[in-house]
Amino acid sequence: MTLSESPLLPDQRRERLLADLRTHGTLRVSEIARALGVTTVTVRRDIAQLADEGVIERVHGGIRLPRGADAPATTEDQGRPAPADEADRPAVGMVVPSLDYYWPEIVRGARDAAPDAGVRIVLRGSSYDDIADVRRQTTWLMENAGVQGLLIAPPTVGDEAAALVAWLAGLDIPVVFVERTATVGPYLEHVESVSTDHAFGASLAVRHLAAQGHRRVGFLASASSPHTPAVRRGWRQTAEDIGLDLAGTPELISPDHRDPRWGDEIDRGIDAWTATGTTALLAHSDREAISLVARCEERGIRVPGDLAVVAFDDEVAGLANPALSAIRPAKYPIGRTAMQLLSQRLLDPDRPVHRVLVSPQLIVRDSSGARG
């Protein structure tokens, strides 16, 4: 393709695109955008219209003329698959807050779905609360990796995070939030997202513990987790709905389990749960739950005999002693679904915004036995 010397009107762009397609047989979106001097979003809008009119066909990462049209022969036309070298696929950026806990399975789901979307993933690790680093990583991906879309899990709480979310939503490439939800603008429009239904997961845990005969189900969660508000909401609402005794039932929003204050805080919580006759606990996340059980053991409090426990995340809950019952988010499907959403957005920039909630599962193990 030859670079356009001046901006083209939409009809002229599409005519130029078809002319070059007849010459080359197939074209990639990135090639078209460079040649026409427009964004990939504009190109995909033109592609969507031409595809709707039946004059082109979409293939992974680009377009071709319909079979039978006047075009050079390709390996696909000869019944053989076109070359699928990963390095030749358009790039999609993925920025996650951790590379060693919770997120690897999400990344794997997205990576496994990438070939079907005709793209490849360029991965960057950031942090849960470093807003400047998230912006830096995203900028690098756009300026150096030429990504055509973005899967990202940014901070979403606070004024600085709100500014980051607005910046991400205003990028000229499609963006899908993963395990995050957010709204932007004066009308609080939703950003495209796929996430675990954390409130529903908490509800599963509370109902399970209630079925075991527990009437007071306490709550423990880390203040650093972005999901704590949703998990707490599910815990409280379900306890109220099924008539559990919440009056005086302690809840503890604690520092991270690695924080020097953790020991004193968890002792304070254990004292409160013991004093109020709380016999079961929902603990978010696995790390806090395991640390809690270890402290209970040191203090002679039996799990589950004196205190039944359900963790949330199920990353390492099954390795504890006793093995912890846990709420297990569908991490791999979340990654795969996020990639599928992004792929659909790349193909059709005008499609309605999708917000997907994926239900987690309850995994019952030794720590949540019936009330003794």
Buried (B, 14 or more C-beta within 10 A) or exposed (E): BEEBEEEBEEEEBBEBBBEBBEEBBBBBBBBBBBBBBBBBBBBBBBBBBBBEEEBBBBBBBBBBBEEEEEBEEBEBBEEEEBEEEEEEBBBBBBBBBBEEEBBBBBBBBBBBBBBEBBBBBBBBBBEBBEBEBBBBBBEBBBEEBBBBBBBBBBBBEEEEBBEBBBBBBEBEBBBBBBBBBBBBEEEEEBBBBBBBBBBBBBBBBBBBBBEBEBBBBBBBBBEBBBBBBBBBBBBBBBBEEEEBBBEEBBBBBBBBBEBEEBEEBBEEBBEBBBEBEBBBBBBBBBBBBBBBBBBBEEEEBEBBEBBBBBBBBBBBBBEBEBBBBBBBBBBBBBBBBBBBBBBBBBBBBEEEEBEBEBEBEBBEBBBBBEBE
